[in-house]
Amino acid sequence: MKINKDLVDAVMMVSFISLVLIGTTDFNSAKTKTITMVVVAAIVISMVILRILRGKLMAKKS
């Protein structure tokens, strides 16, 4: 499986920036804000995991 490092980095950065912006924005509903933050945080965590997996795959090839 080939994992594109640039794509993973870009999605991770955009997700992290979105997480910060959502956290600092006032929402009408706390429930909506929490759900949105959980979804974006899951994306950030999955991108970090993909980046770690890519590093391990590249280490095995070398």
C-alpha positions as CSV (number, residue, x, y, z in Angstrom):
1,M,0.0,0.0,0.0
2,K,1.4,3.4,-1.0
3,I,0.6,6.3,1.3
4,N,1.3,9.7,-0.2
5,K,3.1,11.8,2.4
6,D,2.2,15.2,1.0
7,L,-1.5,14.3,0.9
8,V,-1.5,13.0,4.5
9,D,0.4,16.2,5.7
10,A,-2.0,18.5,3.8
11,V,-5.1,16.8,5.2
12,M,-3.6,16.8,8.7
13,M,-2.7,20.5,8.6
14,V,-6.1,21.5,7.3
15,S,-7.9,19.4,9.8
16,F,-5.8,20.7,12.7
17,I,-6.5,24.3,11.6
18,S,-10.2,23.6,11.3
19,L,-10.1,22.1,14.8
20,V,-8.6,25.2,16.2
21,L,-11.1,27.4,14.4
22,I,-14.1,25.4,15.5
23,G,-12.8,25.5,19.1
24,T,-12.6,29.3,19.1
25,T,-15.9,29.9,17.4
26,D,-19.2,30.5,19.2
27,F,-21.8,28.0,18.2
28,N,-25.6,28.2,19.0
29,S,-25.5,24.6,20.2
30,A,-22.8,23.0,22.4
31,K,-23.8,19.6,21.1
32,T,-23.2,20.6,17.5
33,K,-19.8,22.1,18.4
34,T,-18.8,18.9,20.3
35,I,-19.8,16.6,17.5
36,T,-18.0,18.7,14.9
37,M,-14.9,18.8,17.0
38,V,-14.9,15.0,17.5
39,V,-15.3,14.3,13.8
40,V,-12.4,16.7,12.9
41,A,-10.3,15.3,15.7
42,A,-10.8,11.8,14.4
43,I,-9.6,12.9,11.0
44,V,-6.5,14.4,12.6
45,I,-5.8,11.3,14.6
46,S,-6.2,9.0,11.5
47,M,-3.8,11.2,9.6
48,V,-1.2,10.9,12.4
49,I,-1.6,7.2,12.3
50,L,-1.2,7.0,8.6
51,R,1.9,9.1,8.8
52,I,3.4,6.8,11.4
53,L,2.5,3.7,9.3
54,R,4.1,5.3,6.3
55,G,7.3,5.9,8.3
56,K,7.3,2.2,9.3
57,L,6.7,1.0,5.8
58,M,9.5,3.2,4.4
59,A,11.9,1.9,7.2
60,K,11.1,-1.7,6.2
61,K,11.9,-1.0,2.5
62,S,15.3,0.4,3.4
